[in-house]
Amino acid sequence: MENKDAKKFSDIMLAIANNYPGTKFTSTGLKMRFEAMKEFSIEQISEAAVKIISTHKYNTMPTTADIIDAIGGRINIADRAEIEANKILDHLRRHGKSVIPEFEDPITKYLMNSRWRYCSWAARVAEDDLKWWSRDFVRVYRAHAAGAGVGLDCLPGHPELRKLSEQICFDV
């Protein structure tokens, strides 16, 4: 989902809640649900909502995890890396080097602003190299995601990295 989908997302959540009397939402709660399900499309969330309200599986408002399960579960890191690589390639083929894409995924944003600077990369990458670039992107994306999964946020500016860097002493 993108930020433009927030209103429709709220409407979907309220529509589900209509089936469970006494359900109350806070704006903070809705924002948290939105962030937790941001990796899914608004269409997937809408389909999951229809699936949930058309069955009598829950006696109370389904949790975010219940809605994600109705969608079909979370996307694993390998698949997410492939999806992100394909988004970049699709953008490159549609717009070329002249239009810089808006990267919503933080790992993709980091990689396409540091390792492969989009403008210079797009200007020089050859069609024959895209297959190899895609494999490399997926490998690097997975490594960054794995680092984040074990408590090491590989993205710059993260407080844990700052703490570690402050603790390192170099003898000159």
Secondary structure, DSSP 8 states (H G I E B T S, - for coil): --GGGHHHHHHHHHHHHTTSTT----HHHHHHHHHHTTTS-HHHHHHHHHHHHTS---SS---HHHHHHHHT----HHHHHHHHHHHHHHHHHHHTTSS-----SHHHHHHHHTTS-HHHHHHH--GGGHHHHHHHHHHHHHHHHHHHHTT---STT-HHHHHHHHH-----
